[in-house]
């Protein structure tokens, strides 16, 4: 085996494993489910995967620096409700409304980052609080009757093909930034050793604030997609259980929850597995409780494997 090929296989081991597992799942589904491998069905599946994959991309950035953000679903719902409230109740422009959604989500992410970086608060506590705030804000604005339906133009423009393009663009851009830029390298440095990163001159506080803002922005992109899908917004469009799918996708994709390693592309493939698993279990008539239990077990297993790899690497280096 040539040195170049060996290096490629070693550097992309996680990617190849994910592709192999996904290919196996798709082969099984194509043999057991009628019309599964049709363009219509596969594009519908990608449209369904997109919000989870995009939020997993944002979560990857946070996990790489050793942080945690469990507020994404609530931020997504709150931003969607604010945007739809602006477009319907306040009579705002549809394009401006999409930007309101993105800015609202990014601002909520910035608040998370500020509290964690500047006020030295615990990430889990901060994002749990933001989850509560987001849910409350969405509930207040949507009211008991809900919000009006958006004009058809909004959903028509953000059709499934546009959503797939957005998904690919977000994954490619964020993965490139993480792996190929100075900013991305700083994220890895902070995740591996925050103290050493500060000594090296990296502004950890600024980087942390930007990272949580990116996570919020990804929730905003998911909010725009979900809003177009249902042509309105609801407080319950971001259930708390959805954070399990988001974190599961990242961890299954090889993102180390302790920080320092992981890629956006692999987290996105993890989202394909998670959503695919959910669909398979729904087809089999398995209860949601069992599905959640299985996904939780997968996360624990993936975290265990990651910890074992770190232990082996440390043992070899000793």
ChimeraX commands (.cxc) that place a marker at each C-alpha (Angstrom):
marker #1 position 0.00,0.00,0.00 radius 0.5
marker #1 position 1.44,3.40,-0.97 radius 0.5
marker #1 position 2.22,5.97,1.70 radius 0.5
marker #1 position -0.34,8.44,0.30 radius 0.5
marker #1 position -3.18,5.93,0.33 radius 0.5
marker #1 position -2.25,4.73,3.81 radius 0.5
marker #1 position -2.24,8.31,5.08 radius 0.5
marker #1 position -5.60,8.99,3.43 radius 0.5
marker #1 position -7.17,5.91,5.02 radius 0.5
marker #1 position -5.76,6.83,8.42 radius 0.5
marker #1 position -6.89,10.47,8.21 radius 0.5
marker #1 position -10.37,9.56,7.00 radius 0.5
marker #1 position -11.00,6.43,9.05 radius 0.5
marker #1 position -14.13,7.84,10.71 radius 0.5
marker #1 position -15.52,9.04,7.38 radius 0.5
marker #1 position -15.05,5.64,5.74 radius 0.5
marker #1 position -16.67,3.85,8.68 radius 0.5
marker #1 position -19.68,6.20,8.54 radius 0.5
marker #1 position -20.06,5.78,4.78 radius 0.5
marker #1 position -19.86,1.99,5.15 radius 0.5
marker #1 position -22.53,1.89,7.87 radius 0.5
marker #1 position -24.83,4.25,5.96 radius 0.5
marker #1 position -24.37,2.25,2.75 radius 0.5
marker #1 position -25.28,-0.94,4.62 radius 0.5
marker #1 position -28.38,0.68,6.12 radius 0.5
marker #1 position -29.50,1.97,2.71 radius 0.5
marker #1 position -28.98,-1.43,1.09 radius 0.5
marker #1 position -31.10,-3.12,3.75 radius 0.5
marker #1 position -33.83,-0.46,3.42 radius 0.5
marker #1 position -33.85,-0.68,-0.37 radius 0.5
marker #1 position -34.40,-4.44,-0.12 radius 0.5
marker #1 position -37.10,-4.26,2.53 radius 0.5
marker #1 position -38.96,-1.00,1.78 radius 0.5
marker #1 position -40.74,-0.52,-1.54 radius 0.5
marker #1 position -39.59,2.49,-3.58 radius 0.5
marker #1 position -37.03,3.49,-0.96 radius 0.5
marker #1 position -34.22,4.25,-3.42 radius 0.5
marker #1 position -36.20,6.66,-5.54 radius 0.5
marker #1 position -35.15,10.27,-6.12 radius 0.5
marker #1 position -38.35,11.52,-4.52 radius 0.5
marker #1 position -37.93,9.47,-1.35 radius 0.5
marker #1 position -34.19,10.19,-0.96 radius 0.5
marker #1 position -34.65,13.94,-1.43 radius 0.5
marker #1 position -37.50,13.87,1.09 radius 0.5
marker #1 position -35.18,12.07,3.52 radius 0.5
marker #1 position -32.43,14.66,3.02 radius 0.5
marker #1 position -34.94,17.43,3.65 radius 0.5
marker #1 position -35.90,15.72,6.90 radius 0.5
marker #1 position -32.25,15.24,7.89 radius 0.5
marker #1 position -31.20,18.83,7.12 radius 0.5
marker #1 position -32.30,20.63,10.36 radius 0.5
marker #1 position -30.70,17.98,12.60 radius 0.5
marker #1 position -27.52,17.86,10.50 radius 0.5
marker #1 position -27.15,21.65,10.48 radius 0.5
marker #1 position -27.68,21.95,14.23 radius 0.5
marker #1 position -25.21,19.08,14.69 radius 0.5
marker #1 position -22.70,21.11,12.68 radius 0.5
marker #1 position -23.06,23.97,15.18 radius 0.5
marker #1 position -22.89,21.55,18.08 radius 0.5
marker #1 position -19.64,20.15,16.64 radius 0.5
marker #1 position -17.96,23.54,16.98 radius 0.5
marker #1 position -19.05,23.79,20.61 radius 0.5
marker #1 position -18.00,20.22,21.44 radius 0.5
marker #1 position -14.59,20.70,19.78 radius 0.5
marker #1 position -13.72,23.46,22.29 radius 0.5
marker #1 position -14.93,21.26,25.14 radius 0.5
marker #1 position -18.22,23.08,25.59 radius 0.5
marker #1 position -21.85,21.97,25.58 radius 0.5
marker #1 position -24.99,23.51,24.08 radius 0.5
marker #1 position -28.32,21.87,24.84 radius 0.5
marker #1 position -30.39,24.93,23.93 radius 0.5
marker #1 position -30.36,24.45,20.14 radius 0.5
marker #1 position -33.93,23.06,19.71 radius 0.5
marker #1 position -35.42,25.78,21.93 radius 0.5
marker #1 position -33.36,28.51,20.22 radius 0.5
marker #1 position -34.54,27.17,16.87 radius 0.5
marker #1 position -38.21,27.27,17.96 radius 0.5
marker #1 position -37.92,30.71,19.57 radius 0.5
marker #1 position -36.18,32.24,16.54 radius 0.5
marker #1 position -38.76,30.71,14.20 radius 0.5
marker #1 position -41.65,32.10,16.25 radius 0.5
marker #1 position -40.05,35.56,16.44 radius 0.5
marker #1 position -39.53,35.56,12.68 radius 0.5
marker #1 position -43.03,34.37,11.84 radius 0.5
marker #1 position -44.51,36.84,14.35 radius 0.5
marker #1 position -42.63,39.60,12.54 radius 0.5
marker #1 position -43.76,38.39,9.09 radius 0.5
marker #1 position -47.42,37.87,9.97 radius 0.5
marker #1 position -48.55,39.86,13.00 radius 0.5
marker #1 position -46.25,42.82,12.30 radius 0.5
marker #1 position -46.59,42.56,8.53 radius 0.5
marker #1 position -42.88,42.27,7.82 radius 0.5
marker #1 position -41.23,41.31,4.54 radius 0.5
marker #1 position -40.58,37.58,3.99 radius 0.5
marker #1 position -36.89,38.03,3.19 radius 0.5
marker #1 position -36.40,40.34,6.15 radius 0.5
marker #1 position -38.27,37.81,8.28 radius 0.5
marker #1 position -35.77,35.09,7.36 radius 0.5
marker #1 position -32.95,37.39,8.48 radius 0.5
marker #1 position -34.84,38.13,11.71 radius 0.5
marker #1 position -34.89,34.39,12.40 radius 0.5
marker #1 position -31.14,34.08,11.78 radius 0.5
marker #1 position -30.24,37.15,13.82 radius 0.5
marker #1 position -32.47,36.13,16.74 radius 0.5
marker #1 position -30.89,32.68,16.93 radius 0.5
marker #1 position -27.35,34.06,16.56 radius 0.5
marker #1 position -28.03,36.62,19.32 radius 0.5
marker #1 position -29.27,33.92,21.68 radius 0.5
marker #1 position -26.11,31.94,20.91 radius 0.5
marker #1 position -24.02,35.05,21.60 radius 0.5
marker #1 position -25.70,35.41,25.01 radius 0.5
marker #1 position -24.74,31.80,25.77 radius 0.5
marker #1 position -21.16,32.50,24.72 radius 0.5
marker #1 position -20.93,35.72,26.72 radius 0.5
marker #1 position -22.22,34.08,29.89 radius 0.5
marker #1 position -19.79,31.17,29.51 radius 0.5
marker #1 position -16.72,33.09,28.34 radius 0.5
marker #1 position -16.99,36.39,30.22 radius 0.5
marker #1 position -19.05,35.48,33.28 radius 0.5
marker #1 position -17.38,32.06,33.65 radius 0.5
marker #1 position -20.70,30.27,34.04 radius 0.5
marker #1 position -21.10,26.52,33.54 radius 0.5
marker #1 position -22.06,25.70,29.91 radius 0.5
marker #1 position -24.68,23.14,30.90 radius 0.5
marker #1 position -26.40,25.56,33.28 radius 0.5
marker #1 position -26.26,28.48,30.83 radius 0.5
marker #1 position -27.65,26.55,27.86 radius 0.5
marker #1 position -30.27,24.84,30.04 radius 0.5
marker #1 position -31.41,28.30,31.13 radius 0.5
marker #1 position -31.46,29.49,27.52 radius 0.5
marker #1 position -33.53,26.44,26.63 radius 0.5
marker #1 position -36.10,27.53,29.22 radius 0.5
marker #1 position -36.01,31.16,28.04 radius 0.5
marker #1 position -36.37,30.14,24.40 radius 0.5
marker #1 position -39.33,27.86,25.13 radius 0.5
marker #1 position -40.99,30.58,27.20 radius 0.5
marker #1 position -40.47,33.25,24.53 radius 0.5
marker #1 position -41.85,30.99,21.80 radius 0.5
marker #1 position -44.89,30.10,23.92 radius 0.5
marker #1 position -45.67,33.74,24.74 radius 0.5
marker #1 position -45.42,34.99,21.15 radius 0.5
marker #1 position -47.28,32.08,19.56 radius 0.5
marker #1 position -50.08,32.26,22.13 radius 0.5
marker #1 position -52.81,29.69,22.60 radius 0.5
marker #1 position -54.12,29.96,19.03 radius 0.5
marker #1 position -50.74,29.79,17.32 radius 0.5
marker #1 position -49.42,32.03,14.56 radius 0.5
marker #1 position -50.97,32.60,11.11 radius 0.5
marker #1 position -49.78,30.67,8.08 radius 0.5
marker #1 position -47.08,32.23,5.93 radius 0.5
marker #1 position -47.65,33.01,2.23 radius 0.5
marker #1 position -46.94,30.09,-0.09 radius 0.5
marker #1 position -43.97,31.95,-1.65 radius 0.5
marker #1 position -41.87,31.33,1.47 radius 0.5
marker #1 position -42.29,27.56,1.34 radius 0.5
marker #1 position -42.08,27.46,-2.45 radius 0.5
marker #1 position -38.67,29.13,-2.46 radius 0.5
marker #1 position -37.33,27.01,0.39 radius 0.5
marker #1 position -38.39,23.74,-1.24 radius 0.5
marker #1 position -36.58,20.48,-0.62 radius 0.5
marker #1 position -34.01,21.09,-3.35 radius 0.5
marker #1 position -33.11,24.49,-1.91 radius 0.5
marker #1 position -32.89,22.90,1.54 radius 0.5
marker #1 position -30.48,20.23,0.25 radius 0.5
marker #1 position -28.27,22.94,-1.28 radius 0.5
marker #1 position -28.30,24.84,2.03 radius 0.5
marker #1 position -27.41,21.65,3.91 radius 0.5
marker #1 position -24.46,20.88,1.64 radius 0.5
marker #1 position -23.25,24.50,1.73 radius 0.5
marker #1 position -23.37,24.69,5.54 radius 0.5
marker #1 position -21.56,21.36,5.98 radius 0.5
marker #1 position -18.86,22.13,3.39 radius 0.5
marker #1 position -18.21,25.69,4.62 radius 0.5
marker #1 position -18.15,24.88,8.34 radius 0.5
marker #1 position -16.02,21.78,7.82 radius 0.5
marker #1 position -13.54,23.79,5.72 radius 0.5
marker #1 position -13.34,26.53,8.36 radius 0.5
marker #1 position -12.81,23.97,11.12 radius 0.5
marker #1 position -10.12,21.94,9.36 radius 0.5
marker #1 position -8.41,24.35,6.98 radius 0.5
marker #1 position -8.29,27.74,8.72 radius 0.5
marker #1 position -6.41,29.34,11.60 radius 0.5
marker #1 position -9.70,29.88,13.44 radius 0.5
marker #1 position -10.48,26.16,13.24 radius 0.5
marker #1 position -7.03,25.21,14.53 radius 0.5
marker #1 position -7.56,27.51,17.50 radius 0.5
marker #1 position -10.77,25.65,18.33 radius 0.5
marker #1 position -8.86,22.37,18.45 radius 0.5
marker #1 position -6.12,23.95,20.60 radius 0.5
marker #1 position -8.69,25.21,23.10 radius 0.5
marker #1 position -10.42,21.84,23.20 radius 0.5
marker #1 position -7.17,19.95,23.78 radius 0.5
marker #1 position -5.84,22.27,26.48 radius 0.5
marker #1 position -7.55,25.57,27.23 radius 0.5
marker #1 position -4.83,26.71,29.62 radius 0.5
marker #1 position -2.04,26.10,27.11 radius 0.5
marker #1 position -4.10,27.85,24.42 radius 0.5
marker #1 position -4.35,30.98,26.59 radius 0.5
marker #1 position -0.62,30.92,27.30 radius 0.5
marker #1 position 0.00,30.64,23.56 radius 0.5
marker #1 position -1.84,33.94,23.03 radius 0.5
marker #1 position -5.19,32.61,21.84 radius 0.5
marker #1 position -8.11,34.78,22.97 radius 0.5
marker #1 position -10.18,31.90,24.35 radius 0.5
marker #1 position -12.99,34.14,25.53 radius 0.5
marker #1 position -13.51,35.70,22.10 radius 0.5
marker #1 position -13.27,32.33,20.36 radius 0.5
marker #1 position -15.79,30.81,22.78 radius 0.5
marker #1 position -18.27,33.63,22.16 radius 0.5
marker #1 position -17.92,33.25,18.38 radius 0.5
marker #1 position -18.31,29.47,18.65 radius 0.5
marker #1 position -21.59,29.65,20.58 radius 0.5
marker #1 position -22.82,32.33,18.17 radius 0.5
marker #1 position -22.13,29.94,15.27 radius 0.5
marker #1 position -24.07,27.25,17.11 radius 0.5
marker #1 position -26.98,29.66,17.51 radius 0.5
marker #1 position -26.77,30.67,13.85 radius 0.5
marker #1 position -26.99,27.00,12.81 radius 0.5
marker #1 position -30.13,26.70,14.93 radius 0.5
marker #1 position -31.42,29.75,13.06 radius 0.5
marker #1 position -30.78,28.14,9.67 radius 0.5
marker #1 position -32.64,25.05,10.90 radius 0.5
marker #1 position -35.46,27.35,12.05 radius 0.5
marker #1 position -35.80,28.87,8.57 radius 0.5
marker #1 position -35.96,25.39,7.05 radius 0.5
marker #1 position -38.53,24.11,9.56 radius 0.5
marker #1 position -40.62,27.26,9.21 radius 0.5
marker #1 position -40.77,26.82,5.44 radius 0.5
marker #1 position -41.67,23.16,5.90 radius 0.5
marker #1 position -44.79,23.83,7.98 radius 0.5
marker #1 position -45.44,27.39,6.69 radius 0.5
marker #1 position -45.63,28.74,10.26 radius 0.5
marker #1 position -43.91,28.33,13.62 radius 0.5
marker #1 position -44.89,26.74,16.91 radius 0.5
marker #1 position -43.35,26.62,20.36 radius 0.5
marker #1 position -43.30,22.82,20.27 radius 0.5
marker #1 position -41.39,22.60,16.97 radius 0.5
marker #1 position -38.18,22.28,19.01 radius 0.5
marker #1 position -38.87,19.48,21.53 radius 0.5
marker #1 position -36.29,18.94,24.25 radius 0.5
marker #1 position -35.81,15.35,23.10 radius 0.5
marker #1 position -34.36,16.68,19.83 radius 0.5
marker #1 position -31.11,17.60,21.56 radius 0.5
marker #1 position -30.43,13.86,21.89 radius 0.5
marker #1 position -30.53,13.53,18.09 radius 0.5
marker #1 position -28.22,16.52,17.66 radius 0.5
marker #1 position -25.60,15.41,20.16 radius 0.5
marker #1 position -25.97,11.76,19.08 radius 0.5
marker #1 position -25.21,12.71,15.48 radius 0.5
marker #1 position -22.06,14.55,16.49 radius 0.5
marker #1 position -20.80,11.86,18.87 radius 0.5
marker #1 position -21.57,9.01,16.46 radius 0.5
marker #1 position -19.68,11.04,13.86 radius 0.5
marker #1 position -16.56,10.84,16.01 radius 0.5
marker #1 position -16.71,14.25,17.68 radius 0.5
marker #1 position -15.06,13.96,21.09 radius 0.5
marker #1 position -17.48,15.32,23.73 radius 0.5
marker #1 position -14.45,16.20,25.86 radius 0.5
marker #1 position -13.11,18.45,23.10 radius 0.5
marker #1 position -10.14,18.54,20.79 radius 0.5
marker #1 position -11.30,16.38,17.87 radius 0.5
marker #1 position -14.14,15.95,15.39 radius 0.5
marker #1 position -15.33,17.13,11.99 radius 0.5
marker #1 position -18.55,18.69,10.75 radius 0.5
marker #1 position -18.83,16.35,7.75 radius 0.5
marker #1 position -18.78,13.29,10.03 radius 0.5
marker #1 position -21.37,14.82,12.36 radius 0.5
marker #1 position -23.61,15.41,9.34 radius 0.5
marker #1 position -23.25,11.75,8.38 radius 0.5
marker #1 position -24.10,10.92,11.98 radius 0.5
marker #1 position -27.35,12.83,11.48 radius 0.5
marker #1 position -28.10,10.64,8.46 radius 0.5
marker #1 position -27.67,7.57,10.67 radius 0.5
marker #1 position -29.77,8.95,13.52 radius 0.5
marker #1 position -32.67,10.05,11.31 radius 0.5
marker #1 position -32.39,6.83,9.31 radius 0.5
marker #1 position -32.50,4.79,12.52 radius 0.5
marker #1 position -35.58,6.69,13.68 radius 0.5
marker #1 position -37.33,6.05,10.36 radius 0.5
marker #1 position -36.44,2.36,10.40 radius 0.5
marker #1 position -37.80,1.93,13.93 radius 0.5
marker #1 position -40.96,3.82,12.98 radius 0.5
marker #1 position -41.42,1.49,9.98 radius 0.5
marker #1 position -41.04,-1.48,12.31 radius 0.5
marker #1 position -43.69,-0.01,14.62 radius 0.5
marker #1 position -41.28,0.37,17.54 radius 0.5
marker #1 position -42.42,2.71,20.30 radius 0.5
marker #1 position -40.74,6.13,20.56 radius 0.5
marker #1 position -39.66,5.21,24.10 radius 0.5
marker #1 position -37.60,2.28,22.81 radius 0.5
marker #1 position -36.22,4.42,19.98 radius 0.5
marker #1 position -35.04,7.04,22.46 radius 0.5
marker #1 position -33.54,4.34,24.65 radius 0.5
marker #1 position -31.63,2.85,21.70 radius 0.5
marker #1 position -30.29,6.27,20.65 radius 0.5
marker #1 position -29.19,6.98,24.21 radius 0.5
marker #1 position -27.40,3.64,24.35 radius 0.5
marker #1 position -25.67,4.43,21.05 radius 0.5
marker #1 position -24.40,7.74,22.46 radius 0.5
marker #1 position -23.07,6.04,25.59 radius 0.5
marker #1 position -21.38,3.40,23.44 radius 0.5
marker #1 position -19.86,6.00,21.11 radius 0.5
marker #1 position -18.57,8.02,24.07 radius 0.5
marker #1 position -17.12,4.86,25.59 radius 0.5
marker #1 position -15.28,4.06,22.36 radius 0.5
marker #1 position -13.95,7.64,22.18 radius 0.5
marker #1 position -12.70,7.47,25.77 radius 0.5
marker #1 position -11.07,4.10,25.10 radius 0.5
marker #1 position -9.28,5.53,22.06 radius 0.5
marker #1 position -7.97,8.46,24.14 radius 0.5
marker #1 position -6.80,6.03,26.81 radius 0.5
marker #1 position -4.97,3.89,24.24 radius 0.5
marker #1 position -3.35,6.95,22.66 radius 0.5
marker #1 position -2.19,8.18,26.06 radius 0.5
marker #1 position -0.85,4.73,26.91 radius 0.5
marker #1 position 1.12,4.55,23.66 radius 0.5
marker #1 position 2.51,8.02,24.20 radius 0.5
marker #1 position 3.64,7.22,27.73 radius 0.5
marker link #1:1,2 radius 0.2
marker link #1:2,3 radius 0.2
marker link #1:3,4 radius 0.2
marker link #1:4,5 radius 0.2
marker link #1:5,6 radius 0.2
marker link #1:6,7 radius 0.2
marker link #1:7,8 radius 0.2
marker link #1:8,9 radius 0.2
marker link #1:9,10 radius 0.2
marker link #1:10,11 radius 0.2
marker link #1:11,12 radius 0.2
marker link #1:12,13 radius 0.2
marker link #1:13,14 radius 0.2
marker link #1:14,15 radius 0.2
marker link #1:15,16 radius 0.2
marker link #1:16,17 radius 0.2
marker link #1:17,18 radius 0.2
marker link #1:18,19 radius 0.2
marker link #1:19,20 radius 0.2
marker link #1:20,21 radius 0.2
marker link #1:21,22 radius 0.2
marker link #1:22,23 radius 0.2
marker link #1:23,24 radius 0.2
marker link #1:24,25 radius 0.2
marker link #1:25,26 radius 0.2
marker link #1:26,27 radius 0.2
marker link #1:27,28 radius 0.2
marker link #1:28,29 radius 0.2
marker link #1:29,30 radius 0.2
marker link #1:30,31 radius 0.2
marker link #1:31,32 radius 0.2
marker link #1:32,33 radius 0.2
marker link #1:33,34 radius 0.2
marker link #1:34,35 radius 0.2
marker link #1:35,36 radius 0.2
marker link #1:36,37 radius 0.2
marker link #1:37,38 radius 0.2
marker link #1:38,39 radius 0.2
marker link #1:39,40 radius 0.2
marker link #1:40,41 radius 0.2
marker link #1:41,42 radius 0.2
marker link #1:42,43 radius 0.2
marker link #1:43,44 radius 0.2
marker link #1:44,45 radius 0.2
marker link #1:45,46 radius 0.2
marker link #1:46,47 radius 0.2
marker link #1:47,48 radius 0.2
marker link #1:48,49 radius 0.2
marker link #1:49,50 radius 0.2
marker link #1:50,51 radius 0.2
marker link #1:51,52 radius 0.2
marker link #1:52,53 radius 0.2
marker link #1:53,54 radius 0.2
marker link #1:54,55 radius 0.2
marker link #1:55,56 radius 0.2
marker link #1:56,57 radius 0.2
marker link #1:57,58 radius 0.2
marker link #1:58,59 radius 0.2
marker link #1:59,60 radius 0.2
marker link #1:60,61 radius 0.2
marker link #1:61,62 radius 0.2
marker link #1:62,63 radius 0.2
marker link #1:63,64 radius 0.2
marker link #1:64,65 radius 0.2
marker link #1:65,66 radius 0.2
marker link #1:66,67 radius 0.2
marker link #1:67,68 radius 0.2
marker link #1:68,69 radius 0.2
marker link #1:69,70 radius 0.2
marker link #1:70,71 radius 0.2
marker link #1:71,72 radius 0.2
marker link #1:72,73 radius 0.2
marker link #1:73,74 radius 0.2
marker link #1:74,75 radius 0.2
marker link #1:75,76 radius 0.2
marker link #1:76,77 radius 0.2
marker link #1:77,78 radius 0.2
marker link #1:78,79 radius 0.2
marker link #1:79,80 radius 0.2
marker link #1:80,81 radius 0.2
marker link #1:81,82 radius 0.2
marker link #1:82,83 radius 0.2
marker link #1:83,84 radius 0.2
marker link #1:84,85 radius 0.2
marker link #1:85,86 radius 0.2
marker link #1:86,87 radius 0.2
marker link #1:87,88 radius 0.2
marker link #1:88,89 radius 0.2
marker link #1:89,90 radius 0.2
marker link #1:90,91 radius 0.2
marker link #1:91,92 radius 0.2
marker link #1:92,93 radius 0.2
marker link #1:93,94 radius 0.2
marker link #1:94,95 radius 0.2
marker link #1:95,96 radius 0.2
marker link #1:96,97 radius 0.2
marker link #1:97,98 radius 0.2
marker link #1:98,99 radius 0.2
marker link #1:99,100 radius 0.2
marker link #1:100,101 radius 0.2
marker link #1:101,102 radius 0.2
marker link #1:102,103 radius 0.2
marker link #1:103,104 radius 0.2
marker link #1:104,105 radius 0.2
marker link #1:105,106 radius 0.2
marker link #1:106,107 radius 0.2
marker link #1:107,108 radius 0.2
marker link #1:108,109 radius 0.2
marker link #1:109,110 radius 0.2
marker link #1:110,111 radius 0.2
marker link #1:111,112 radius 0.2
marker link #1:112,113 radius 0.2
marker link #1:113,114 radius 0.2
marker link #1:114,115 radius 0.2
marker link #1:115,116 radius 0.2
marker link #1:116,117 radius 0.2
marker link #1:117,118 radius 0.2
marker link #1:118,119 radius 0.2
marker link #1:119,120 radius 0.2
marker link #1:120,121 radius 0.2
marker link #1:121,122 radius 0.2
marker link #1:122,123 radius 0.2
marker link #1:123,124 radius 0.2
marker link #1:124,125 radius 0.2
marker link #1:125,126 radius 0.2
marker link #1:126,127 radius 0.2
marker link #1:127,128 radius 0.2
marker link #1:128,129 radius 0.2
marker link #1:129,130 radius 0.2
marker link #1:130,131 radius 0.2
marker link #1:131,132 radius 0.2
marker link #1:132,133 radius 0.2
marker link #1:133,134 radius 0.2
marker link #1:134,135 radius 0.2
marker link #1:135,136 radius 0.2
marker link #1:136,137 radius 0.2
marker link #1:137,138 radius 0.2
marker link #1:138,139 radius 0.2
marker link #1:139,140 radius 0.2
marker link #1:140,141 radius 0.2
marker link #1:141,142 radius 0.2
marker link #1:142,143 radius 0.2
marker link #1:143,144 radius 0.2
marker link #1:144,145 radius 0.2
marker link #1:145,146 radius 0.2
marker link #1:146,147 radius 0.2
marker link #1:147,148 radius 0.2
marker link #1:148,149 radius 0.2
marker link #1:149,150 radius 0.2
marker link #1:150,151 radius 0.2
marker link #1:151,152 radius 0.2
marker link #1:152,153 radius 0.2
marker link #1:153,154 radius 0.2
marker link #1:154,155 radius 0.2
marker link #1:155,156 radius 0.2
marker link #1:156,157 radius 0.2
marker link #1:157,158 radius 0.2
marker link #1:158,159 radius 0.2
marker link #1:159,160 radius 0.2
marker link #1:160,161 radius 0.2
marker link #1:161,162 radius 0.2
marker link #1:162,163 radius 0.2
marker link #1:163,164 radius 0.2
marker link #1:164,165 radius 0.2
marker link #1:165,166 radius 0.2
marker link #1:166,167 radius 0.2
marker link #1:167,168 radius 0.2
marker link #1:168,169 radius 0.2
marker link #1:169,170 radius 0.2
marker link #1:170,171 radius 0.2
marker link #1:171,172 radius 0.2
marker link #1:172,173 radius 0.2
marker link #1:173,174 radius 0.2
marker link #1:174,175 radius 0.2
marker link #1:175,176 radius 0.2
marker link #1:176,177 radius 0.2
marker link #1:177,178 radius 0.2
marker link #1:178,179 radius 0.2
marker link #1:179,180 radius 0.2
marker link #1:180,181 radius 0.2
marker link #1:181,182 radius 0.2
marker link #1:182,183 radius 0.2
marker link #1:183,184 radius 0.2
marker link #1:184,185 radius 0.2
marker link #1:185,186 radius 0.2
marker link #1:186,187 radius 0.2
marker link #1:187,188 radius 0.2
marker link #1:188,189 radius 0.2
marker link #1:189,190 radius 0.2
marker link #1:190,191 radius 0.2
marker link #1:191,192 radius 0.2
marker link #1:192,193 radius 0.2
marker link #1:193,194 radius 0.2
marker link #1:194,195 radius 0.2
marker link #1:195,196 radius 0.2
marker link #1:196,197 radius 0.2
marker link #1:197,198 radius 0.2
marker link #1:198,199 radius 0.2
marker link #1:199,200 radius 0.2
marker link #1:200,201 radius 0.2
marker link #1:201,202 radius 0.2
marker link #1:202,203 radius 0.2
marker link #1:203,204 radius 0.2
marker link #1:204,205 radius 0.2
marker link #1:205,206 radius 0.2
marker link #1:206,207 radius 0.2
marker link #1:207,208 radius 0.2
marker link #1:208,209 radius 0.2
marker link #1:209,210 radius 0.2
marker link #1:210,211 radius 0.2
marker link #1:211,212 radius 0.2
marker link #1:212,213 radius 0.2
marker link #1:213,214 radius 0.2
marker link #1:214,215 radius 0.2
marker link #1:215,216 radius 0.2
marker link #1:216,217 radius 0.2
marker link #1:217,218 radius 0.2
marker link #1:218,219 radius 0.2
marker link #1:219,220 radius 0.2
marker link #1:220,221 radius 0.2
marker link #1:221,222 radius 0.2
marker link #1:222,223 radius 0.2
marker link #1:223,224 radius 0.2
marker link #1:224,225 radius 0.2
marker link #1:225,226 radius 0.2
marker link #1:226,227 radius 0.2
marker link #1:227,228 radius 0.2
marker link #1:228,229 radius 0.2
marker link #1:229,230 radius 0.2
marker link #1:230,231 radius 0.2
marker link #1:231,232 radius 0.2
marker link #1:232,233 radius 0.2
marker link #1:233,234 radius 0.2
marker link #1:234,235 radius 0.2
marker link #1:235,236 radius 0.2
marker link #1:236,237 radius 0.2
marker link #1:237,238 radius 0.2
marker link #1:238,239 radius 0.2
marker link #1:239,240 radius 0.2
marker link #1:240,241 radius 0.2
marker link #1:241,242 radius 0.2
marker link #1:242,243 radius 0.2
marker link #1:243,244 radius 0.2
marker link #1:244,245 radius 0.2
marker link #1:245,246 radius 0.2
marker link #1:246,247 radius 0.2
marker link #1:247,248 radius 0.2
marker link #1:248,249 radius 0.2
marker link #1:249,250 radius 0.2
marker link #1:250,251 radius 0.2
marker link #1:251,252 radius 0.2
marker link #1:252,253 radius 0.2
marker link #1:253,254 radius 0.2
marker link #1:254,255 radius 0.2
marker link #1:255,256 radius 0.2
marker link #1:256,257 radius 0.2
marker link #1:257,258 radius 0.2
marker link #1:258,259 radius 0.2
marker link #1:259,260 radius 0.2
marker link #1:260,261 radius 0.2
marker link #1:261,262 radius 0.2
marker link #1:262,263 radius 0.2
marker link #1:263,264 radius 0.2
marker link #1:264,265 radius 0.2
marker link #1:265,266 radius 0.2
marker link #1:266,267 radius 0.2
marker link #1:267,268 radius 0.2
marker link #1:268,269 radius 0.2
marker link #1:269,270 radius 0.2
marker link #1:270,271 radius 0.2
marker link #1:271,272 radius 0.2
marker link #1:272,273 radius 0.2
marker link #1:273,274 radius 0.2
marker link #1:274,275 radius 0.2
marker link #1:275,276 radius 0.2
marker link #1:276,277 radius 0.2
marker link #1:277,278 radius 0.2
marker link #1:278,279 radius 0.2
marker link #1:279,280 radius 0.2
marker link #1:280,281 radius 0.2
marker link #1:281,282 radius 0.2
marker link #1:282,283 radius 0.2
marker link #1:283,284 radius 0.2
marker link #1:284,285 radius 0.2
marker link #1:285,286 radius 0.2
marker link #1:286,287 radius 0.2
marker link #1:287,288 radius 0.2
marker link #1:288,289 radius 0.2
marker link #1:289,290 radius 0.2
marker link #1:290,291 radius 0.2
marker link #1:291,292 radius 0.2
marker link #1:292,293 radius 0.2
marker link #1:293,294 radius 0.2
marker link #1:294,295 radius 0.2
marker link #1:295,296 radius 0.2
marker link #1:296,297 radius 0.2
marker link #1:297,298 radius 0.2
marker link #1:298,299 radius 0.2
marker link #1:299,300 radius 0.2
marker link #1:300,301 radius 0.2
marker link #1:301,302 radius 0.2
marker link #1:302,303 radius 0.2
marker link #1:303,304 radius 0.2
marker link #1:304,305 radius 0.2
marker link #1:305,306 radius 0.2
marker link #1:306,307 radius 0.2
marker link #1:307,308 radius 0.2
marker link #1:308,309 radius 0.2
marker link #1:309,310 radius 0.2
marker link #1:310,311 radius 0.2
marker link #1:311,312 radius 0.2
marker link #1:312,313 radius 0.2
marker link #1:313,314 radius 0.2
marker link #1:314,315 radius 0.2
marker link #1:315,316 radius 0.2
marker link #1:316,317 radius 0.2
marker link #1:317,318 radius 0.2
view
